[in-house]
Structures are given as structure tokens and as C-alpha cells.
Amino acid sequence: MLKLALSSLALVALAACAPASGPVDTPAAPGASPALGASVESRIVNAAGAQVGFARFREGPAGVLITLEFNPRALTPGWHGAHLHENGDCADFAAGFKASGAHMKHGMEGEVHGLLNPEGPEAGDLANIFVADTDGPFAAELYTTMVTLASDAHEGRRPLLGAQGAALILHANADDHASQPIGGAGDRVACAVIKP
């Protein structure tokens, strides 16, 4: 049986967004447990390849806290699906970030998408984010118990920093958290690479 994610969302008004450029703390060595508080930062780029914000991934005692900060007009108003994908590659922005691959999975037979799906969720499933005002900077926080900032699986959580890394993908529409394959979330509109 899959461990259900604890997901939360908090929107915060920000005074400014700063760029990020890679690891903040040294991730765990291969096979080692991730250090509590270890973190990785990454630029968020849009479908034109322009930086529109940054993401920070921090290891907690039972999951990863994801903090997102966006520039003004980075996303359209409304709900946007968010997922963790299996490849740390956002370079093909003109092709819709297809190089990021599919959602991260637990690797169990019959696994399906959706935080609300009785046969789900996948390891990459996250809560939606909401954009109320595109004229000013905005932010969100997400939390998942299904991944770790390690290079190998740890206590049943999938590694974000394995050989291929991972990517955070934001979609044009909301994820309904039940239908296949991506909950109707639509096009991939922003991407952040997760690599050591």
C-alpha cells in the first residue's frame, strides 16, 4: 500500500524574488541518510527559457519542503498543477519540457496518478498552487512525504538527487488529483531542475 502524501499549500506576499543557482547545502553521499535541513535551490524557467523565479527543496524528518518564489506575471491567474518528474532536465523549454520525462513513481505495479485516487498517488504528485494576483511577486510552499533529497531511496521515499536528478514541473491548469495521466493539468509551463 502506498504511503499517502502530506501536502500543504501556503501563499505568501513577497517583497522580491532572488535568483538561485544550485546546491545550498551538500546533499547526502550515495547510500547515506539525507541530513535534516539539507537543501538545493534551482531557477524556475518558463516555456521561453526565461527565469521566472526560484525553488528551494529542504529535507525534513519525513519528507521534503518545497518553497517557490515567483516574479510578477510568472504564471497566469488561477490554479496550477505541480508535479515532480523523473529527469532533471529543463533545457528543452521550446518543446514543453518533455525531457523531464514522466511523473516520479514509487515503482509499484499498477501505480496511478492522483492524491485523491484510491489507487494512487505517484511519488511525484503534489498539491496545486493558486495565483491570485500576477502584478506582484508571489510564493507557495508544498510538502511531500514521498521523496527525499538523497541519491538513493530512503525509508521508502524516492530520491530527488539520483543519477538523473528530478524536475519540478508547473502546469497551465489545476490537477484534479484523480484522472489519468496528469489530472487534466494541461501544458507544462514552468520547470525547475533538481540536481546536486
C-alpha beads as a LAMMPS data file, in Angstrom:
LAMMPS data file: protein, C-alpha beads

196 atoms
195 bonds

1 atom types
1 bond types

-500.0 500.0 xlo xhi
-500.0 500.0 ylo yhi
-500.0 500.0 zlo zhi

Masses

1 110.0

Atoms # bond

1 1 1 0.000 0.000 0.000
2 1 1 1.322 3.402 -0.878
3 1 1 2.119 5.904 1.800
4 1 1 -0.136 8.928 1.326
5 1 1 1.453 12.332 0.990
6 1 1 1.045 15.067 3.482
7 1 1 0.665 18.101 1.260
8 1 1 0.129 21.663 2.233
9 1 1 -0.040 24.949 0.429
10 1 1 0.599 28.433 1.733
11 1 1 0.626 31.575 -0.350
12 1 1 2.746 34.476 0.804
13 1 1 3.241 38.023 -0.472
14 1 1 6.904 38.775 -1.112
15 1 1 8.891 41.939 -1.439
16 1 1 11.298 40.494 -4.025
17 1 1 12.399 37.301 -5.727
18 1 1 16.081 36.382 -5.883
19 1 1 17.675 34.001 -8.375
20 1 1 19.095 30.690 -7.254
21 1 1 21.956 28.783 -8.733
22 1 1 22.441 25.291 -7.348
23 1 1 23.126 23.487 -4.106
24 1 1 22.864 25.436 -0.878
25 1 1 23.996 22.585 1.372
26 1 1 25.875 19.419 0.489
27 1 1 23.383 16.610 -0.204
28 1 1 23.858 13.187 1.356
29 1 1 26.552 10.923 -0.079
30 1 1 25.334 7.864 -2.051
31 1 1 23.721 5.383 0.314
32 1 1 23.768 7.814 3.256
33 1 1 20.751 9.239 5.029
34 1 1 19.974 12.814 3.991
35 1 1 20.907 15.485 6.526
36 1 1 17.968 17.199 8.178
37 1 1 17.735 20.681 6.680
38 1 1 19.914 19.869 3.650
39 1 1 18.714 21.950 0.724
40 1 1 19.029 22.512 -3.006
41 1 1 17.984 25.640 -4.901
42 1 1 17.075 25.917 -8.561
43 1 1 15.915 28.526 -11.046
44 1 1 12.354 28.206 -12.351
45 1 1 12.210 28.828 -16.105
46 1 1 9.173 29.326 -18.327
47 1 1 8.381 27.924 -21.778
48 1 1 10.507 30.691 -23.351
49 1 1 13.533 29.692 -21.239
50 1 1 13.401 32.871 -19.125
51 1 1 13.912 32.698 -15.370
52 1 1 10.619 33.462 -13.600
53 1 1 11.520 32.572 -10.027
54 1 1 13.296 30.004 -7.924
55 1 1 12.592 26.848 -5.959
56 1 1 14.192 25.591 -2.766
57 1 1 13.941 21.960 -1.689
58 1 1 14.668 21.249 2.011
59 1 1 14.940 17.859 3.689
60 1 1 12.667 17.380 6.681
61 1 1 12.450 14.465 9.122
62 1 1 9.859 12.662 6.971
63 1 1 9.763 14.450 3.616
64 1 1 10.755 17.485 1.580
65 1 1 9.517 21.083 1.916
66 1 1 9.383 22.906 -1.428
67 1 1 9.406 26.714 -1.335
68 1 1 8.572 28.524 -4.576
69 1 1 9.074 32.242 -5.214
70 1 1 7.900 33.797 -8.476
71 1 1 8.495 37.040 -10.331
72 1 1 5.463 39.166 -11.292
73 1 1 3.470 37.664 -14.177
74 1 1 5.373 34.367 -13.976
75 1 1 2.114 32.381 -14.183
76 1 1 -1.430 33.184 -15.238
77 1 1 -4.072 33.747 -12.516
78 1 1 -5.806 30.627 -11.192
79 1 1 -4.846 27.104 -10.169
80 1 1 -1.753 25.316 -11.483
81 1 1 -0.820 21.658 -11.116
82 1 1 2.617 20.813 -9.712
83 1 1 4.457 17.523 -10.139
84 1 1 7.911 16.068 -9.619
85 1 1 9.276 14.459 -12.801
86 1 1 11.841 11.697 -13.259
87 1 1 14.597 13.606 -15.136
88 1 1 16.417 16.763 -14.038
89 1 1 16.233 18.421 -17.453
90 1 1 14.511 21.720 -18.312
91 1 1 16.687 22.596 -21.329
92 1 1 14.067 21.748 -23.958
93 1 1 11.702 24.544 -22.911
94 1 1 10.613 25.159 -26.517
95 1 1 9.393 21.537 -26.683
96 1 1 7.344 21.855 -23.491
97 1 1 9.905 20.397 -21.062
98 1 1 9.349 16.860 -22.398
99 1 1 12.943 15.915 -21.458
100 1 1 11.848 15.994 -17.808
101 1 1 10.060 12.711 -18.502
102 1 1 7.031 11.362 -16.672
103 1 1 5.989 11.789 -13.047
104 1 1 8.223 10.194 -10.447
105 1 1 6.773 6.862 -9.371
106 1 1 7.175 4.574 -6.381
107 1 1 7.913 1.721 -8.797
108 1 1 4.925 -0.404 -7.804
109 1 1 2.829 -2.294 -10.347
110 1 1 -0.486 -0.639 -11.184
111 1 1 0.518 2.712 -9.713
112 1 1 -1.651 5.599 -10.912
113 1 1 -1.705 9.369 -10.670
114 1 1 -3.649 11.350 -8.104
115 1 1 -3.523 12.431 -4.472
116 1 1 -7.262 11.628 -4.301
117 1 1 -7.124 8.465 -6.394
118 1 1 -7.706 5.296 -4.313
119 1 1 -5.007 3.541 -6.382
120 1 1 -2.553 6.474 -6.122
121 1 1 -0.662 8.599 -5.539
122 1 1 2.529 8.597 -7.566
123 1 1 5.684 9.780 -5.819
124 1 1 5.663 12.965 -7.930
125 1 1 2.126 14.063 -7.097
126 1 1 1.887 17.444 -5.324
127 1 1 -0.854 19.885 -4.329
128 1 1 -1.886 22.642 -6.752
129 1 1 -0.754 26.237 -6.336
130 1 1 -3.015 29.272 -6.759
131 1 1 -2.073 32.589 -8.339
132 1 1 -4.401 35.389 -7.262
133 1 1 -2.531 38.472 -8.485
134 1 1 0.020 38.381 -11.282
135 1 1 1.164 42.005 -10.905
136 1 1 3.246 41.403 -7.809
137 1 1 5.659 38.677 -6.724
138 1 1 4.052 35.618 -5.165
139 1 1 5.101 32.389 -3.475
140 1 1 3.897 28.975 -2.345
141 1 1 5.065 26.131 -0.142
142 1 1 4.384 22.450 -0.789
143 1 1 5.317 19.460 1.358
144 1 1 5.572 15.820 0.356
145 1 1 6.402 12.683 2.330
146 1 1 7.076 10.664 -0.835
147 1 1 10.565 11.934 -1.780
148 1 1 13.948 12.652 -0.225
149 1 1 16.983 14.831 -1.003
150 1 1 19.163 11.759 -1.275
151 1 1 20.784 9.925 -4.169
152 1 1 19.101 6.633 -3.208
153 1 1 15.668 5.684 -1.867
154 1 1 15.426 6.343 1.873
155 1 1 12.741 4.857 4.149
156 1 1 10.508 4.201 1.138
157 1 1 10.877 7.731 -0.254
158 1 1 12.063 8.245 -3.851
159 1 1 15.373 10.095 -4.348
160 1 1 15.358 13.525 -5.982
161 1 1 19.143 13.519 -6.378
162 1 1 19.691 10.189 -8.134
163 1 1 21.743 9.823 -11.313
164 1 1 19.116 11.594 -13.467
165 1 1 18.141 14.159 -10.854
166 1 1 14.492 15.267 -10.991
167 1 1 12.439 18.250 -12.119
168 1 1 9.585 20.248 -10.677
169 1 1 7.004 20.949 -13.398
170 1 1 4.198 23.512 -13.147
171 1 1 1.200 23.149 -15.436
172 1 1 -1.190 25.553 -17.136
173 1 1 -4.273 24.241 -15.291
174 1 1 -5.274 22.643 -12.000
175 1 1 -4.696 18.947 -11.326
176 1 1 -7.971 17.216 -10.357
177 1 1 -5.881 14.690 -8.376
178 1 1 -7.756 11.703 -9.789
179 1 1 -7.899 11.395 -13.595
180 1 1 -5.132 9.927 -15.735
181 1 1 -2.416 10.590 -16.625
182 1 1 -1.943 14.099 -15.127
183 1 1 -5.306 15.098 -13.708
184 1 1 -6.161 17.383 -16.634
185 1 1 -3.374 19.804 -15.662
186 1 1 -2.565 20.676 -19.270
187 1 1 0.649 22.039 -20.752
188 1 1 3.950 22.195 -18.877
189 1 1 4.536 25.932 -18.436
190 1 1 7.472 26.133 -15.992
191 1 1 10.292 23.885 -14.846
192 1 1 12.995 23.708 -12.164
193 1 1 15.901 21.236 -12.264
194 1 1 16.667 19.340 -9.042
195 1 1 20.295 18.184 -9.081
196 1 1 23.166 18.197 -6.592

Bonds

1 1 1 2
2 1 2 3
3 1 3 4
4 1 4 5
5 1 5 6
6 1 6 7
7 1 7 8
8 1 8 9
9 1 9 10
10 1 10 11
11 1 11 12
12 1 12 13
13 1 13 14
14 1 14 15
15 1 15 16
16 1 16 17
17 1 17 18
18 1 18 19
19 1 19 20
20 1 20 21
21 1 21 22
22 1 22 23
23 1 23 24
24 1 24 25
25 1 25 26
26 1 26 27
27 1 27 28
28 1 28 29
29 1 29 30
30 1 30 31
31 1 31 32
32 1 32 33
33 1 33 34
34 1 34 35
35 1 35 36
36 1 36 37
37 1 37 38
38 1 38 39
39 1 39 40
40 1 40 41
41 1 41 42
42 1 42 43
43 1 43 44
44 1 44 45
45 1 45 46
46 1 46 47
47 1 47 48
48 1 48 49
49 1 49 50
50 1 50 51
51 1 51 52
52 1 52 53
53 1 53 54
54 1 54 55
55 1 55 56
56 1 56 57
57 1 57 58
58 1 58 59
59 1 59 60
60 1 60 61
61 1 61 62
62 1 62 63
63 1 63 64
64 1 64 65
65 1 65 66
66 1 66 67
67 1 67 68
68 1 68 69
69 1 69 70
70 1 70 71
71 1 71 72
72 1 72 73
73 1 73 74
74 1 74 75
75 1 75 76
76 1 76 77
77 1 77 78
78 1 78 79
79 1 79 80
80 1 80 81
81 1 81 82
82 1 82 83
83 1 83 84
84 1 84 85
85 1 85 86
86 1 86 87
87 1 87 88
88 1 88 89
89 1 89 90
90 1 90 91
91 1 91 92
92 1 92 93
93 1 93 94
94 1 94 95
95 1 95 96
96 1 96 97
97 1 97 98
98 1 98 99
99 1 99 100
100 1 100 101
101 1 101 102
102 1 102 103
103 1 103 104
104 1 104 105
105 1 105 106
106 1 106 107
107 1 107 108
108 1 108 109
109 1 109 110
110 1 110 111
111 1 111 112
112 1 112 113
113 1 113 114
114 1 114 115
115 1 115 116
116 1 116 117
117 1 117 118
118 1 118 119
119 1 119 120
120 1 120 121
121 1 121 122
122 1 122 123
123 1 123 124
124 1 124 125
125 1 125 126
126 1 126 127
127 1 127 128
128 1 128 129
129 1 129 130
130 1 130 131
131 1 131 132
132 1 132 133
133 1 133 134
134 1 134 135
135 1 135 136
136 1 136 137
137 1 137 138
138 1 138 139
139 1 139 140
140 1 140 141
141 1 141 142
142 1 142 143
143 1 143 144
144 1 144 145
145 1 145 146
146 1 146 147
147 1 147 148
148 1 148 149
149 1 149 150
150 1 150 151
151 1 151 152
152 1 152 153
153 1 153 154
154 1 154 155
155 1 155 156
156 1 156 157
157 1 157 158
158 1 158 159
159 1 159 160
160 1 160 161
161 1 161 162
162 1 162 163
163 1 163 164
164 1 164 165
165 1 165 166
166 1 166 167
167 1 167 168
168 1 168 169
169 1 169 170
170 1 170 171
171 1 171 172
172 1 172 173
173 1 173 174
174 1 174 175
175 1 175 176
176 1 176 177
177 1 177 178
178 1 178 179
179 1 179 180
180 1 180 181
181 1 181 182
182 1 182 183
183 1 183 184
184 1 184 185
185 1 185 186
186 1 186 187
187 1 187 188
188 1 188 189
189 1 189 190
190 1 190 191
191 1 191 192
192 1 192 193
193 1 193 194
194 1 194 195
195 1 195 196
